């Protein structure tokens, strides 16, 4: 597995949608080749199977948004 880069244009588009930039630091993960620019998902990455139906994923995401006030925040406290 390897991380794919995110270019400035796509970072800007994600920021317009409310996402924040983050960094996965080599100092914390020694096997990384370097620091990795990433998107801050605030501790909630969502992994799915490639064959999962789009509707299932959409409904899952809608449920997360609907319950966001009941989801405990990470150590950074938002």
mmCIF file of the N, C-alpha and C atoms, coordinates in Angstrom:
data_MODEL
# 
_entry.id   MODEL 
# 
loop_
_atom_site.group_PDB 
_atom_site.id 
_atom_site.type_symbol 
_atom_site.label_atom_id 
_atom_site.label_alt_id 
_atom_site.label_comp_id 
_atom_site.label_asym_id 
_atom_site.label_entity_id 
_atom_site.label_seq_id 
_atom_site.pdbx_PDB_ins_code 
_atom_site.Cartn_x 
_atom_site.Cartn_y 
_atom_site.Cartn_z 
_atom_site.occupancy 
_atom_site.B_iso_or_equiv 
_atom_site.pdbx_formal_charge 
_atom_site.auth_seq_id 
_atom_site.auth_comp_id 
_atom_site.auth_asym_id 
_atom_site.auth_atom_id 
_atom_site.pdbx_PDB_model_num 
ATOM 1   N N  . UNK A 1 1  ? 0.851   -1.157 0.000  1.00 0.00 ? 1  UNK A N  1 
ATOM 2   C CA . UNK A 1 1  ? 0.000   0.000  0.000  1.00 0.00 ? 1  UNK A CA 1 
ATOM 3   C C  . UNK A 1 1  ? 0.908   1.235  0.000  1.00 0.00 ? 1  UNK A C  1 
ATOM 4   N N  . UNK A 1 2  ? 0.488   2.249  -0.745 1.00 0.00 ? 2  UNK A N  1 
ATOM 5   C CA . UNK A 1 2  ? 1.222   3.515  -0.712 1.00 0.00 ? 2  UNK A CA 1 
ATOM 6   C C  . UNK A 1 2  ? 0.224   4.661  -0.787 1.00 0.00 ? 2  UNK A C  1 
ATOM 7   N N  . UNK A 1 3  ? 0.622   5.786  -0.272 1.00 0.00 ? 3  UNK A N  1 
ATOM 8   C CA . UNK A 1 3  ? -0.239  6.958  -0.277 1.00 0.00 ? 3  UNK A CA 1 
ATOM 9   C C  . UNK A 1 3  ? -0.147  7.663  -1.622 1.00 0.00 ? 3  UNK A C  1 
ATOM 10  N N  . UNK A 1 4  ? -1.260  8.134  -2.113 1.00 0.00 ? 4  UNK A N  1 
ATOM 11  C CA . UNK A 1 4  ? -1.288  8.931  -3.332 1.00 0.00 ? 4  UNK A CA 1 
ATOM 12  C C  . UNK A 1 4  ? -1.295  10.399 -2.933 1.00 0.00 ? 4  UNK A C  1 
ATOM 13  N N  . UNK A 1 5  ? -0.576  11.199 -3.679 1.00 0.00 ? 5  UNK A N  1 
ATOM 14  C CA . UNK A 1 5  ? -0.500  12.615 -3.379 1.00 0.00 ? 5  UNK A CA 1 
ATOM 15  C C  . UNK A 1 5  ? -1.788  13.354 -3.741 1.00 0.00 ? 5  UNK A C  1 
ATOM 16  N N  . UNK A 1 6  ? -1.968  14.515 -3.119 1.00 0.00 ? 6  UNK A N  1 
ATOM 17  C CA . UNK A 1 6  ? -3.098  15.382 -3.423 1.00 0.00 ? 6  UNK A CA 1 
ATOM 18  C C  . UNK A 1 6  ? -2.518  16.709 -3.888 1.00 0.00 ? 6  UNK A C  1 
ATOM 19  N N  . UNK A 1 7  ? -2.875  17.110 -5.083 1.00 0.00 ? 7  UNK A N  1 
ATOM 20  C CA . UNK A 1 7  ? -2.313  18.360 -5.594 1.00 0.00 ? 7  UNK A CA 1 
ATOM 21  C C  . UNK A 1 7  ? -3.066  19.566 -5.041 1.00 0.00 ? 7  UNK A C  1 
ATOM 22  N N  . UNK A 1 8  ? -2.491  20.744 -5.232 1.00 0.00 ? 8  UNK A N  1 
ATOM 23  C CA . UNK A 1 8  ? -3.041  21.981 -4.667 1.00 0.00 ? 8  UNK A CA 1 
ATOM 24  C C  . UNK A 1 8  ? -4.473  22.243 -5.137 1.00 0.00 ? 8  UNK A C  1 
ATOM 25  N N  . UNK A 1 9  ? -4.750  21.982 -6.401 1.00 0.00 ? 9  UNK A N  1 
ATOM 26  C CA . UNK A 1 9  ? -6.097  22.212 -6.937 1.00 0.00 ? 9  UNK A CA 1 
ATOM 27  C C  . UNK A 1 9  ? -7.131  21.372 -6.184 1.00 0.00 ? 9  UNK A C  1 
ATOM 28  N N  . UNK A 1 10 ? -6.813  20.118 -5.926 1.00 0.00 ? 10 UNK A N  1 
ATOM 29  C CA . UNK A 1 10 ? -7.760  19.253 -5.231 1.00 0.00 ? 10 UNK A CA 1 
ATOM 30  C C  . UNK A 1 10 ? -7.862  19.595 -3.744 1.00 0.00 ? 10 UNK A C  1 
ATOM 31  N N  . UNK A 1 11 ? -6.725  19.984 -3.126 1.00 0.00 ? 11 UNK A N  1 
ATOM 32  C CA . UNK A 1 11 ? -6.795  20.446 -1.743 1.00 0.00 ? 11 UNK A CA 1 
ATOM 33  C C  . UNK A 1 11 ? -7.726  21.653 -1.640 1.00 0.00 ? 11 UNK A C  1 
ATOM 34  N N  . UNK A 1 12 ? -7.591  22.592 -2.559 1.00 0.00 ? 12 UNK A N  1 
ATOM 35  C CA . UNK A 1 12 ? -8.428  23.797 -2.537 1.00 0.00 ? 12 UNK A CA 1 
ATOM 36  C C  . UNK A 1 12 ? -9.908  23.430 -2.667 1.00 0.00 ? 12 UNK A C  1 
ATOM 37  N N  . UNK A 1 13 ? -10.217 22.501 -3.555 1.00 0.00 ? 13 UNK A N  1 
ATOM 38  C CA . UNK A 1 13 ? -11.605 22.079 -3.735 1.00 0.00 ? 13 UNK A CA 1 
ATOM 39  C C  . UNK A 1 13 ? -12.133 21.411 -2.461 1.00 0.00 ? 13 UNK A C  1 
ATOM 40  N N  . UNK A 1 14 ? -11.325 20.583 -1.826 1.00 0.00 ? 14 UNK A N  1 
ATOM 41  C CA . UNK A 1 14 ? -11.744 19.934 -0.583 1.00 0.00 ? 14 UNK A CA 1 
ATOM 42  C C  . UNK A 1 14 ? -11.950 20.949 0.532  1.00 0.00 ? 14 UNK A C  1 
ATOM 43  N N  . UNK A 1 15 ? -11.078 21.958 0.590  1.00 0.00 ? 15 UNK A N  1 
ATOM 44  C CA . UNK A 1 15 ? -11.234 22.992 1.606  1.00 0.00 ? 15 UNK A CA 1 
ATOM 45  C C  . UNK A 1 15 ? -12.516 23.785 1.408  1.00 0.00 ? 15 UNK A C  1 
ATOM 46  N N  . UNK A 1 16 ? -12.893 24.015 0.174  1.00 0.00 ? 16 UNK A N  1 
ATOM 47  C CA . UNK A 1 16 ? -14.165 24.706 -0.086 1.00 0.00 ? 16 UNK A CA 1 
ATOM 48  C C  . UNK A 1 16 ? -15.348 23.886 0.415  1.00 0.00 ? 16 UNK A C  1 
ATOM 49  N N  . UNK A 1 17 ? -15.176 22.582 0.487  1.00 0.00 ? 17 UNK A N  1 
ATOM 50  C CA . UNK A 1 17 ? -16.230 21.693 0.995  1.00 0.00 ? 17 UNK A CA 1 
ATOM 51  C C  . UNK A 1 17 ? -16.171 21.541 2.513  1.00 0.00 ? 17 UNK A C  1 
ATOM 52  N N  . UNK A 1 18 ? -15.183 22.171 3.148  1.00 0.00 ? 18 UNK A N  1 
ATOM 53  C CA . UNK A 1 18 ? -15.104 22.137 4.608  1.00 0.00 ? 18 UNK A CA 1 
ATOM 54  C C  . UNK A 1 18 ? -14.044 21.211 5.174  1.00 0.00 ? 18 UNK A C  1 
ATOM 55  N N  . UNK A 1 19 ? -13.306 20.517 4.325  1.00 0.00 ? 19 UNK A N  1 
ATOM 56  C CA . UNK A 1 19 ? -12.246 19.645 4.818  1.00 0.00 ? 19 UNK A CA 1 
ATOM 57  C C  . UNK A 1 19 ? -11.021 20.483 5.172  1.00 0.00 ? 19 UNK A C  1 
ATOM 58  N N  . UNK A 1 20 ? -10.184 19.943 6.055  1.00 0.00 ? 20 UNK A N  1 
ATOM 59  C CA . UNK A 1 20 ? -8.952  20.616 6.438  1.00 0.00 ? 20 UNK A CA 1 
ATOM 60  C C  . UNK A 1 20 ? -7.749  19.784 6.011  1.00 0.00 ? 20 UNK A C  1 
ATOM 61  N N  . UNK A 1 21 ? -6.641  20.473 5.832  1.00 0.00 ? 21 UNK A N  1 
ATOM 62  C CA . UNK A 1 21 ? -5.391  19.782 5.511  1.00 0.00 ? 21 UNK A CA 1 
ATOM 63  C C  . UNK A 1 21 ? -4.822  19.158 6.777  1.00 0.00 ? 21 UNK A C  1 
ATOM 64  N N  . UNK A 1 22 ? -4.088  18.092 6.569  1.00 0.00 ? 22 UNK A N  1 
ATOM 65  C CA . UNK A 1 22 ? -3.403  17.426 7.671  1.00 0.00 ? 22 UNK A CA 1 
ATOM 66  C C  . UNK A 1 22 ? -2.087  16.884 7.143  1.00 0.00 ? 22 UNK A C  1 
ATOM 67  N N  . UNK A 1 23 ? -1.299  16.354 8.041  1.00 0.00 ? 23 UNK A N  1 
ATOM 68  C CA . UNK A 1 23 ? -0.036  15.760 7.641  1.00 0.00 ? 23 UNK A CA 1 
ATOM 69  C C  . UNK A 1 23 ? 0.142   14.448 8.393  1.00 0.00 ? 23 UNK A C  1 
ATOM 70  N N  . UNK A 1 24 ? 0.522   13.413 7.681  1.00 0.00 ? 24 UNK A N  1 
ATOM 71  C CA . UNK A 1 24 ? 0.904   12.147 8.297  1.00 0.00 ? 24 UNK A CA 1 
ATOM 72  C C  . UNK A 1 24 ? 2.425   12.219 8.406  1.00 0.00 ? 24 UNK A C  1 
ATOM 73  N N  . UNK A 1 25 ? 2.911   12.266 9.625  1.00 0.00 ? 25 UNK A N  1 
ATOM 74  C CA . UNK A 1 25 ? 4.318   12.573 9.844  1.00 0.00 ? 25 UNK A CA 1 
ATOM 75  C C  . UNK A 1 25 ? 5.200   11.335 9.884  1.00 0.00 ? 25 UNK A C  1 
ATOM 76  N N  . UNK A 1 26 ? 6.276   11.413 9.125  1.00 0.00 ? 26 UNK A N  1 
ATOM 77  C CA . UNK A 1 26 ? 7.263   10.342 9.101  1.00 0.00 ? 26 UNK A CA 1 
ATOM 78  C C  . UNK A 1 26 ? 7.806   10.075 10.502 1.00 0.00 ? 26 UNK A C  1 
ATOM 79  N N  . UNK A 1 27 ? 7.914   11.128 11.309 1.00 0.00 ? 27 UNK A N  1 
ATOM 80  C CA . UNK A 1 27 ? 8.441   10.966 12.668 1.00 0.00 ? 27 UNK A CA 1 
ATOM 81  C C  . UNK A 1 27 ? 7.568   10.030 13.512 1.00 0.00 ? 27 UNK A C  1 
ATOM 82  N N  . UNK A 1 28 ? 6.307   9.886  13.157 1.00 0.00 ? 28 UNK A N  1 
ATOM 83  C CA . UNK A 1 28 ? 5.398   8.985  13.882 1.00 0.00 ? 28 UNK A CA 1 
ATOM 84  C C  . UNK A 1 28 ? 5.292   7.612  13.234 1.00 0.00 ? 28 UNK A C  1 
ATOM 85  N N  . UNK A 1 29 ? 5.618   7.550  11.934 1.00 0.00 ? 29 UNK A N  1 
ATOM 86  C CA . UNK A 1 29 ? 5.504   6.304  11.173 1.00 0.00 ? 29 UNK A CA 1 
ATOM 87  C C  . UNK A 1 29 ? 6.792   6.114  10.384 1.00 0.00 ? 29 UNK A C  1 
ATOM 88  N N  . UNK A 1 30 ? 7.750   5.478  11.001 1.00 0.00 ? 30 UNK A N  1 
ATOM 89  C CA . UNK A 1 30 ? 9.105   5.431  10.452 1.00 0.00 ? 30 UNK A CA 1 
ATOM 90  C C  . UNK A 1 30 ? 9.214   4.791  9.074  1.00 0.00 ? 30 UNK A C  1 
ATOM 91  N N  . UNK A 1 31 ? 8.265   3.988  8.676  1.00 0.00 ? 31 UNK A N  1 
ATOM 92  C CA . UNK A 1 31 ? 8.351   3.336  7.359  1.00 0.00 ? 31 UNK A CA 1 
ATOM 93  C C  . UNK A 1 31 ? 7.900   4.243  6.215  1.00 0.00 ? 31 UNK A C  1 
ATOM 94  N N  . UNK A 1 32 ? 7.349   5.415  6.525  1.00 0.00 ? 32 UNK A N  1 
ATOM 95  C CA . UNK A 1 32 ? 6.987   6.358  5.464  1.00 0.00 ? 32 UNK A CA 1 
ATOM 96  C C  . UNK A 1 32 ? 8.251   6.903  4.818  1.00 0.00 ? 32 UNK A C  1 
ATOM 97  N N  . UNK A 1 33 ? 8.202   7.152  3.517  1.00 0.00 ? 33 UNK A N  1 
ATOM 98  C CA . UNK A 1 33 ? 9.371   7.732  2.853  1.00 0.00 ? 33 UNK A CA 1 
ATOM 99  C C  . UNK A 1 33 ? 9.567   9.209  3.220  1.00 0.00 ? 33 UNK A C  1 
ATOM 100 N N  . UNK A 1 34 ? 8.496   9.907  3.594  1.00 0.00 ? 34 UNK A N  1 
ATOM 101 C CA . UNK A 1 34 ? 8.531   11.329 3.945  1.00 0.00 ? 34 UNK A CA 1 
ATOM 102 C C  . UNK A 1 34 ? 7.183   11.684 4.565  1.00 0.00 ? 34 UNK A C  1 
ATOM 103 N N  . UNK A 1 35 ? 7.050   12.928 5.053  1.00 0.00 ? 35 UNK A N  1 
ATOM 104 C CA . UNK A 1 35 ? 5.743   13.393 5.508  1.00 0.00 ? 35 UNK A CA 1 
ATOM 105 C C  . UNK A 1 35 ? 4.771   13.319 4.333  1.00 0.00 ? 35 UNK A C  1 
ATOM 106 N N  . UNK A 1 36 ? 3.513   12.997 4.618  1.00 0.00 ? 36 UNK A N  1 
ATOM 107 C CA . UNK A 1 36 ? 2.498   12.850 3.582  1.00 0.00 ? 36 UNK A CA 1 
ATOM 108 C C  . UNK A 1 36 ? 1.404   13.897 3.800  1.00 0.00 ? 36 UNK A C  1 
ATOM 109 N N  . UNK A 1 37 ? 1.136   14.710 2.787  1.00 0.00 ? 37 UNK A N  1 
ATOM 110 C CA . UNK A 1 37 ? 0.011   15.643 2.842  1.00 0.00 ? 37 UNK A CA 1 
ATOM 111 C C  . UNK A 1 37 ? -1.273  14.831 2.754  1.00 0.00 ? 37 UNK A C  1 
ATOM 112 N N  . UNK A 1 38 ? -2.223  15.159 3.622  1.00 0.00 ? 38 UNK A N  1 
ATOM 113 C CA . UNK A 1 38 ? -3.455  14.370 3.687  1.00 0.00 ? 38 UNK A CA 1 
ATOM 114 C C  . UNK A 1 38 ? -4.643  15.274 4.003  1.00 0.00 ? 38 UNK A C  1 
ATOM 115 N N  . UNK A 1 39 ? -5.811  14.675 4.011  1.00 0.00 ? 39 UNK A N  1 
ATOM 116 C CA . UNK A 1 39 ? -7.042  15.360 4.393  1.00 0.00 ? 39 UNK A CA 1 
ATOM 117 C C  . UNK A 1 39 ? -7.384  14.926 5.815  1.00 0.00 ? 39 UNK A C  1 
ATOM 118 N N  . UNK A 1 40 ? -7.777  15.881 6.636  1.00 0.00 ? 40 UNK A N  1 
ATOM 119 C CA . UNK A 1 40 ? -8.147  15.598 8.015  1.00 0.00 ? 40 UNK A CA 1 
ATOM 120 C C  . UNK A 1 40 ? -9.574  15.067 8.054  1.00 0.00 ? 40 UNK A C  1 
ATOM 121 N N  . UNK A 1 41 ? -9.713  13.797 8.376  1.00 0.00 ? 41 UNK A N  1 
ATOM 122 C CA . UNK A 1 41 ? -11.033 13.203 8.531  1.00 0.00 ? 41 UNK A CA 1 
ATOM 123 C C  . UNK A 1 41 ? -11.414 13.130 10.013 1.00 0.00 ? 41 UNK A C  1 
ATOM 124 N N  . UNK A 1 42 ? -10.641 13.819 10.853 1.00 0.00 ? 42 UNK A N  1 
ATOM 125 C CA . UNK A 1 42 ? -10.898 13.873 12.292 1.00 0.00 ? 42 UNK A CA 1 
ATOM 126 C C  . UNK A 1 42 ? -11.074 12.495 12.911 1.00 0.00 ? 42 UNK A C  1 
ATOM 127 N N  . UNK A 1 43 ? -10.275 11.564 12.476 1.00 0.00 ? 43 UNK A N  1 
ATOM 128 C CA . UNK A 1 43 ? -10.295 10.235 13.077 1.00 0.00 ? 43 UNK A CA 1 
ATOM 129 C C  . UNK A 1 43 ? -11.383 9.321  12.562 1.00 0.00 ? 43 UNK A C  1 
ATOM 130 N N  . UNK A 1 44 ? -12.071 9.697  11.499 1.00 0.00 ? 44 UNK A N  1 
ATOM 131 C CA . UNK A 1 44 ? -13.166 8.878  11.001 1.00 0.00 ? 44 UNK A CA 1 
ATOM 132 C C  . UNK A 1 44 ? -12.975 8.458  9.545  1.00 0.00 ? 44 UNK A C  1 
ATOM 133 N N  . UNK A 1 45 ? -11.842 7.801  9.222  1.00 0.00 ? 45 UNK A N  1 
ATOM 134 C CA . UNK A 1 45 ? -11.732 7.321  7.837  1.00 0.00 ? 45 UNK A CA 1 
ATOM 135 C C  . UNK A 1 45 ? -12.781 6.242  7.605  1.00 0.00 ? 45 UNK A C  1 
ATOM 136 N N  . UNK A 1 46 ? -13.289 6.181  6.427  1.00 0.00 ? 46 UNK A N  1 
ATOM 137 C CA . UNK A 1 46 ? -14.299 5.190  6.081  1.00 0.00 ? 46 UNK A CA 1 
ATOM 138 C C  . UNK A 1 46 ? -13.724 4.300  4.994  1.00 0.00 ? 46 UNK A C  1 
ATOM 139 N N  . UNK A 1 47 ? -13.621 3.025  5.296  1.00 0.00 ? 47 UNK A N  1 
ATOM 140 C CA . UNK A 1 47 ? -13.120 2.058  4.330  1.00 0.00 ? 47 UNK A CA 1 
ATOM 141 C C  . UNK A 1 47 ? -14.288 1.213  3.842  1.00 0.00 ? 47 UNK A C  1 
ATOM 142 N N  . UNK A 1 48 ? -14.316 0.946  2.560  1.00 0.00 ? 48 UNK A N  1 
ATOM 143 C CA . UNK A 1 48 ? -15.369 0.106  1.997  1.00 0.00 ? 48 UNK A CA 1 
ATOM 144 C C  . UNK A 1 48 ? -14.772 -0.865 1.005  1.00 0.00 ? 48 UNK A C  1 
ATOM 145 N N  . UNK A 1 49 ? -15.533 -1.835 0.675  1.00 0.00 ? 49 UNK A N  1 
ATOM 146 C CA . UNK A 1 49 ? -15.142 -2.740 -0.403 1.00 0.00 ? 49 UNK A CA 1 
ATOM 147 C C  . UNK A 1 49 ? -15.420 -2.049 -1.720 1.00 0.00 ? 49 UNK A C  1 
ATOM 148 N N  . UNK A 1 50 ? -14.633 -2.354 -2.712 1.00 0.00 ? 50 UNK A N  1 
ATOM 149 C CA . UNK A 1 50 ? -14.815 -1.737 -4.025 1.00 0.00 ? 50 UNK A CA 1 
ATOM 150 C C  . UNK A 1 50 ? -16.183 -2.097 -4.617 1.00 0.00 ? 50 UNK A C  1 
ATOM 151 N N  . UNK A 1 51 ? -16.718 -3.253 -4.233 1.00 0.00 ? 51 UNK A N  1 
ATOM 152 C CA . UNK A 1 51 ? -18.002 -3.675 -4.796 1.00 0.00 ? 51 UNK A CA 1 
ATOM 153 C C  . UNK A 1 51 ? -19.195 -3.290 -3.910 1.00 0.00 ? 51 UNK A C  1 
ATOM 154 N N  . UNK A 1 52 ? -18.957 -2.475 -2.871 1.00 0.00 ? 52 UNK A N  1 
ATOM 155 C CA . UNK A 1 52 ? -20.077 -2.017 -2.032 1.00 0.00 ? 52 UNK A CA 1 
ATOM 156 C C  . UNK A 1 52 ? -20.975 -1.102 -2.862 1.00 0.00 ? 52 UNK A C  1 
ATOM 157 N N  . UNK A 1 53 ? -22.288 -1.269 -2.767 1.00 0.00 ? 53 UNK A N  1 
ATOM 158 C CA . UNK A 1 53 ? -23.201 -0.425 -3.545 1.00 0.00 ? 53 UNK A CA 1 
ATOM 159 C C  . UNK A 1 53 ? -23.093 1.050  -3.150 1.00 0.00 ? 53 UNK A C  1 
ATOM 160 N N  . UNK A 1 54 ? -23.129 1.923  -4.136 1.00 0.00 ? 54 UNK A N  1 
ATOM 161 C CA . UNK A 1 54 ? -23.045 3.364  -3.884 1.00 0.00 ? 54 UNK A CA 1 
ATOM 162 C C  . UNK A 1 54 ? -24.120 3.825  -2.903 1.00 0.00 ? 54 UNK A C  1 
ATOM 163 N N  . UNK A 1 55 ? -25.327 3.311  -3.022 1.00 0.00 ? 55 UNK A N  1 
ATOM 164 C CA . UNK A 1 55 ? -26.415 3.716  -2.141 1.00 0.00 ? 55 UNK A CA 1 
ATOM 165 C C  . UNK A 1 55 ? -26.109 3.360  -0.685 1.00 0.00 ? 55 UNK A C  1 
ATOM 166 N N  . UNK A 1 56 ? -25.520 2.209  -0.449 1.00 0.00 ? 56 UNK A N  1 
ATOM 167 C CA . UNK A 1 56 ? -25.149 1.804  0.905  1.00 0.00 ? 56 UNK A CA 1 
ATOM 168 C C  . UNK A 1 56 ? -24.147 2.794  1.505  1.00 0.00 ? 56 UNK A C  1 
ATOM 169 N N  . UNK A 1 57 ? -23.143 3.162  0.737  1.00 0.00 ? 57 UNK A N  1 
ATOM 170 C CA . UNK A 1 57 ? -22.127 4.094  1.220  1.00 0.00 ? 57 UNK A CA 1 
ATOM 171 C C  . UNK A 1 57 ? -22.740 5.466  1.462  1.00 0.00 ? 57 UNK A C  1 
ATOM 172 N N  . UNK A 1 58 ? -23.583 5.916  0.545  1.00 0.00 ? 58 UNK A N  1 
ATOM 173 C CA . UNK A 1 58 ? -24.239 7.211  0.710  1.00 0.00 ? 58 UNK A CA 1 
ATOM 174 C C  . UNK A 1 58 ? -25.077 7.228  1.983  1.00 0.00 ? 58 UNK A C  1 
ATOM 175 N N  . UNK A 1 59 ? -25.865 6.167  2.216  1.00 0.00 ? 59 UNK A N  1 
ATOM 176 C CA . UNK A 1 59 ? -26.709 6.100  3.413  1.00 0.00 ? 59 UNK A CA 1 
ATOM 177 C C  . UNK A 1 59 ? -25.858 6.063  4.687  1.00 0.00 ? 59 UNK A C  1 
ATOM 178 N N  . UNK A 1 60 ? -24.746 5.367  4.635  1.00 0.00 ? 60 UNK A N  1 
ATOM 179 C CA . UNK A 1 60 ? -23.848 5.319  5.781  1.00 0.00 ? 60 UNK A CA 1 
ATOM 180 C C  . UNK A 1 60 ? -23.329 6.725  6.102  1.00 0.00 ? 60 UNK A C  1 
ATOM 181 N N  . UNK A 1 61 ? -22.876 7.432  5.088  1.00 0.00 ? 61 UNK A N  1 
ATOM 182 C CA . UNK A 1 61 ? -22.363 8.792  5.281  1.00 0.00 ? 61 UNK A CA 1 
ATOM 183 C C  . UNK A 1 61 ? -23.461 9.734  5.777  1.00 0.00 ? 61 UNK A C  1 
ATOM 184 N N  . UNK A 1 62 ? -24.657 9.599  5.234  1.00 0.00 ? 62 UNK A N  1 
ATOM 185 C CA . UNK A 1 62 ? -25.775 10.428 5.697  1.00 0.00 ? 62 UNK A CA 1 
ATOM 186 C C  . UNK A 1 62 ? -26.075 10.154 7.164  1.00 0.00 ? 62 UNK A C  1 
ATOM 187 N N  . UNK A 1 63 ? -25.972 8.897  7.583  1.00 0.00 ? 63 UNK A N  1 
ATOM 188 C CA . UNK A 1 63 ? -26.207 8.551  8.988  1.00 0.00 ? 63 UNK A CA 1 
ATOM 189 C C  . UNK A 1 63 ? -25.130 9.166  9.877  1.00 0.00 ? 63 UNK A C  1 
ATOM 190 N N  . UNK A 1 64 ? -23.883 9.161  9.433  1.00 0.00 ? 64 UNK A N  1 
ATOM 191 C CA . UNK A 1 64 ? -22.800 9.775  10.208 1.00 0.00 ? 64 UNK A CA 1 
ATOM 192 C C  . UNK A 1 64 ? -23.062 11.275 10.379 1.00 0.00 ? 64 UNK A C  1 
ATOM 193 N N  . UNK A 1 65 ? -23.467 11.937 9.308  1.00 0.00 ? 65 UNK A N  1 
ATOM 194 C CA . UNK A 1 65 ? -23.739 13.375 9.378  1.00 0.00 ? 65 UNK A CA 1 
ATOM 195 C C  . UNK A 1 65 ? -24.928 13.634 10.310 1.00 0.00 ? 65 UNK A C  1 
ATOM 196 N N  . UNK A 1 66 ? -25.963 12.820 10.192 1.00 0.00 ? 66 UNK A N  1 
ATOM 197 C CA . UNK A 1 66 ? -27.162 13.016 11.017 1.00 0.00 ? 66 UNK A CA 1 
ATOM 198 C C  . UNK A 1 66 ? -26.853 12.859 12.513 1.00 0.00 ? 66 UNK A C  1 
ATOM 199 N N  . UNK A 1 67 ? -25.884 12.024 12.847 1.00 0.00 ? 67 UNK A N  1 
ATOM 200 C CA . UNK A 1 67 ? -25.557 11.760 14.257 1.00 0.00 ? 67 UNK A CA 1 
ATOM 201 C C  . UNK A 1 67 ? -24.274 12.438 14.708 1.00 0.00 ? 67 UNK A C  1 
ATOM 202 N N  . UNK A 1 68 ? -23.746 13.359 13.911 1.00 0.00 ? 68 UNK A N  1 
ATOM 203 C CA . UNK A 1 68 ? -22.443 13.950 14.227 1.00 0.00 ? 68 UNK A CA 1 
ATOM 204 C C  . UNK A 1 68 ? -22.382 14.575 15.609 1.00 0.00 ? 68 UNK A C  1 
ATOM 205 N N  . UNK A 1 69 ? -23.482 15.114 16.108 1.00 0.00 ? 69 UNK A N  1 
ATOM 206 C CA . UNK A 1 69 ? -23.471 15.724 17.437 1.00 0.00 ? 69 UNK A CA 1 
ATOM 207 C C  . UNK A 1 69 ? -23.343 14.693 18.555 1.00 0.00 ? 69 UNK A C  1 
ATOM 208 N N  . UNK A 1 70 ? -23.637 13.443 18.262 1.00 0.00 ? 70 UNK A N  1 
ATOM 209 C CA . UNK A 1 70 ? -23.545 12.388 19.264 1.00 0.00 ? 70 UNK A CA 1 
ATOM 210 C C  . UNK A 1 70 ? -22.231 11.612 19.179 1.00 0.00 ? 70 UNK A C  1 
ATOM 211 N N  . UNK A 1 71 ? -21.393 11.934 18.211 1.00 0.00 ? 71 UNK A N  1 
ATOM 212 C CA . UNK A 1 71 ? -20.125 11.228 18.037 1.00 0.00 ? 71 UNK A CA 1 
ATOM 213 C C  . UNK A 1 71 ? -19.050 11.946 18.853 1.00 0.00 ? 71 UNK A C  1 
ATOM 214 N N  . UNK A 1 72 ? -18.396 11.232 19.766 1.00 0.00 ? 72 UNK A N  1 
ATOM 215 C CA . UNK A 1 72 ? -17.369 11.889 20.589 1.00 0.00 ? 72 UNK A CA 1 
ATOM 216 C C  . UNK A 1 72 ? -16.229 12.407 19.720 1.00 0.00 ? 72 UNK A C  1 
ATOM 217 N N  . UNK A 1 73 ? -15.679 13.558 20.100 1.00 0.00 ? 73 UNK A N  1 
ATOM 218 C CA . UNK A 1 73 ? -14.561 14.129 19.371 1.00 0.00 ? 73 UNK A CA 1 
ATOM 219 C C  . UNK A 1 73 ? -13.262 13.471 19.788 1.00 0.00 ? 73 UNK A C  1 
ATOM 220 N N  . UNK A 1 74 ? -12.281 13.556 18.907 1.00 0.00 ? 74 UNK A N  1 
ATOM 221 C CA . UNK A 1 74 ? -10.963 13.025 19.198 1.00 0.00 ? 74 UNK A CA 1 
ATOM 222 C C  . UNK A 1 74 ? -10.232 13.858 20.233 1.00 0.00 ? 74 UNK A C  1 
ATOM 223 N N  . UNK A 1 75 ? -8.974  13.551 20.452 1.00 0.00 ? 75 UNK A N  1 
ATOM 224 C CA . UNK A 1 75 ? -8.182  14.222 21.476 1.00 0.00 ? 75 UNK A CA 1 
ATOM 225 C C  . UNK A 1 75 ? -7.960  15.690 21.210 1.00 0.00 ? 75 UNK A C  1 
ATOM 226 N N  . UNK A 1 76 ? -8.137  16.145 19.967 1.00 0.00 ? 76 UNK A N  1 
ATOM 227 C CA . UNK A 1 76 ? -7.912  17.549 19.646 1.00 0.00 ? 76 UNK A CA 1 
ATOM 228 C C  . UNK A 1 76 ? -9.100  18.415 20.048 1.00 0.00 ? 76 UNK A C  1 
ATOM 229 N N  . UNK A 1 77 ? -10.261 17.840 20.279 1.00 0.00 ? 77 UNK A N  1 
ATOM 230 C CA . UNK A 1 77 ? -11.392 18.540 20.842 1.00 0.00 ? 77 UNK A CA 1 
ATOM 231 C C  . UNK A 1 77 ? -12.204 19.436 19.917 1.00 0.00 ? 77 UNK A C  1 
ATOM 232 N N  . UNK A 1 78 ? -11.785 19.675 18.723 1.00 0.00 ? 78 UNK A N  1 
ATOM 233 C CA . UNK A 1 78 ? -12.527 20.495 17.757 1.00 0.00 ? 78 UNK A CA 1 
ATOM 234 C C  . UNK A 1 78 ? -13.146 21.657 18.434 1.00 0.00 ? 78 UNK A C  1 
# 
